[in-house]
Amino acid sequence: MLPPLIRRARKRAQLRSRERGFTMALVAGSLVAIIAMAALSIDVGTLYQAKAEAQRSADAAALAAARVISLSGITGDPTNADGSWATICGGASSPASLAAINVAQQNLIGGVPPSPPTVNYGAGSAGASNPDCSSGGPNFANFGVNPVVTVTVQRANLPIFFARIFSLFGSNFSSTSVSATASAEVYNPSQSGPLASGMIPVQPRCVKPLIVANNDPGNFGNPLVNANGTTVSPGVYQLGSGVIGETFTIGADCKSGAPDCETGDGNLFPDNPPKWNGTFLEYIPAVVNGTPGAVPACSNANPFQQAMGGCDQTTLYACGQSLATQADLTINPGGATGDTSTATQCLTHSAPTYGGADSLAGGTTPDFPFQVKAGDGNPLKNAGLVDANDIITSSSSIVTLPIGYFGTTGLPTGVNQPFVTIAGYLQVFVQSIDPANGNLVVTVLNVAGCGNAATNPPVFGTSPVPVRLIKSP
């Protein structure tokens, strides 16, 4: 076949030949933009992640310091008469500040512990701006009611990644830093009556069903809390003569071996109202409503044992409300093999079968500030996380007991489940259980009073002196 005599010029082909390499240049330019956006998104994401980690670190640190204040009992010394505040939150080397610093630095920010945080203290709406709570001043006027701790955490020289490709920074670390602030408050209602809002009661969960008499064994003849909710003997026993730190025995106000807490004539046996003396305080059992949770198998025989060994969040011990809680005189939980002893041994791991209970440093007259040492039966020790006698910050041996107001006439006779008034709570550490009679030897860690006629709605929590995070200032 002969070629055509006339050929047309290939203009399009020539034009296309001039566009060769343009796509490669476009792709190369796009890669620069894509990498730049990747650098921006990843490094900005790193900063946001670091900011979230800093906030978690500050939150945990503030709560740790607040818990130390709550368990120390210094809210039971509202005027700092014993100088107990300085022992707990008196500067950077105090237990509350050290707890905040240690917890903050255990929470890594960008894979690295933050710098030691700043820890400040104050009270209520006055805010927290002083590193030493013992210095007094207007910010501590209501410290015994509503201590506040503020922790600020900072992490400098955060690591960067893709941005260093563009030589935006001299190394893989930037001059960018993140910080976070958290405030936690502790609330003890005992001294809140004189405030403008009046008495604000608390209603803790997991309260044990042992309603103790409103009498102070260590200050014989005095109640634990007044009718208006104030603590009758404020202060720390180890530093003066207060109720905090007292060690005494509590036992059932029931006849040993009797089937219930009443005798045949319908009178509470042996004392109505329950008695006390210099070393002994009686209790009566409370009605347990619902089914408690987190119950060990070794304390699961009946609802009373379940409430003692586990967490009873159903029964409401309405603090400060007249005749709002029921006692249960149809049972007798006392005695060496009674429900109280059996369940408490299971709870505290005190029987040899359960390994061995936790203890307070200093023994039956514990050192102040109180420190809990892990026992052989402690779950942390069994898990290999701590050794026996290591200092720990939480223990199942710390329990909350309701304080009953029985008046001068005591309980009505012939009533199996009479109503009583809960006037406050004792936060105690169970030191030991007497194998002969099942009585409990306890040390008072804190007292919270609600009075006999509180009208404000309660504050809820897991402790009679609860802690919570509040907004940062």
ABEGO torsion letter per residue (X at the ends): XBBBABBBBBAAAAAAAAABGAAAAAAAAAAAAAAAAAAAAAAAAAAAAAAAAAAAAAAAAAAAAAAAAAAAGAAABAAGAAGAAAAAABEAABAAAAAAAAAAAABBBGGBBBBBBBBBBBBEAAEBABABAAAEEAAAAAAAABBBBBBBBBBBGBBBBAAAAAGABABABBABBBBBBBBBBBBBAAAAAABAAEBBBBBBBGBBABBBBBBBAABBGBBABBAAGBBABBEBAAABABABGBBBBBBBBBBBGBABABBAAGBBOABOBBBBBAABBBBBBBBBBEBBBGBBAAAAABAAAAAAABBBAABBBBBGBBGABBBBAABBABEAABAAAAAAAAAAGABAAAGEBBBBBGEABBBOBBBBBBBAABAAAAAGABBBGBBBABBAABBBBBBBBAEAAEBBBGBABBBBBBAEBBBBBBABBBAAAGBBBBBBABBBBAEABBABBBBBEABABBBBBBBBX
